[in-house]
Amino acid sequence: MTTSVAPQGVEHRAAYIEQTGPPEVIQVGHLSRPEPGPGQVLVKVCAVGLNPIDLYIRSGLVAMPMSFPYIIGSDVAGKVEKVGPGCTRLRVGDRVWGSNQGLLGRQGVAAEYAAIDETWLYPTPALLPDAEAAGMALVGITAHLGLFQHGQLKPGETVYVPGGTGGVGSMAVQMAKAAGARVATAAGSPEKVETCRNLGADLALNYKTDDIPAKLREFAPEGIDVWLETQREPDLETSIPLLRKFGRMILMAGRTARPALPLGAFYPRNCSLHGFAMFNATPEQQRRCAVDIIRWIEEGQLKVLIGRTFPLSAAADAHRFLEQNTLGGAGALAGKVVLSVE
């Protein structure tokens, strides 16, 4: 999809990089404002959600096509400012949210304006603040894909979600409960464990003090049906034996992980491993996720945890903070990191 730029002299503020590297490579300055091409809308950006994939692309750990200056950020919430030719769903003034920007050569959204294919955008529920709409985008769609497309979760089944106050984890706990599952999760402090309970977890454990395998065996004597593994270093030798017959282990993180796989506890019980990356899902597959997400938000069954908000001007600080709390394991974050563009 072609995106043009505004007439010469029309600029907007953006957070961008001229090369990959540490957070310090992020600049905030003025670039030419984009214009919507065919099938695109111009969004006045209000909030941008940050995710680990943003760190990987900025650092160069994940190589993706990009043209510099490259605007960072994949998750967006804002209002439609202008509609390009061929758009059929969205109108000027519509509040929208979405993800999948700043990936696979598409420019990101950490800017005052972004030209986005309308196929990646969804209506924002009336009472949902833009910061929460941006914060739930990638993690909400990821959790939904993991639980339902890949995990084939059914009502009454048992789910375990490590990291229940993380971006994906907090979404998964609530979605699984909304779908009628029994949900166990874990977090790293008493306060975070209480947050997990408030999100609806039937069993909330402290992974620093509780014997997780023993507690899970008590909770699910026949085993876990769907294990949604959100950690970057999964311990399959511990987790695979905890699966139920026909149990599904869903993997979505750990690009450098090399865990051992206990085959004797795996194949005789018809267990399965499913790996996926959210950005491989088609627009239609992701739209189906968004329909459920919007319904659960409107019904009050899905809440968004915002851990920290930074202004656009502090985009490098936001990346640094997220990096410390994901790759660095600082543990000072519950919920999402969001950039405010207003």
Secondary structure, DSSP 8 states (H G I E B T S, - for coil): ---EE-STT-EEEEEEESS--SGGG-EEEEEE-EE--TTEEEEEEEEEEE-HHHHHHHHTSS-----SSEE--SEEEEEEEEE-TT--S--TT-EEEE---SSTT-----BSEEEEEGGGEEE--TTS-HHHHHHHHHHHHHHHIIIIIIS---TT-EEEEESTTSHHHHHHHHHHHHTT-EEEEEESSHHHHHHHHHTT-SEEEETTTS-HHHHHHHH-TT-EEEEEE--SS--HHHHGGGEEEEEEEEE---TT------HHHHGGGT-EEEE--GGGS-HHHHHHHHHHHHHHHHTT-----EEEEEEGGGHHHHHHHHHHHTTS------SEEEEE--
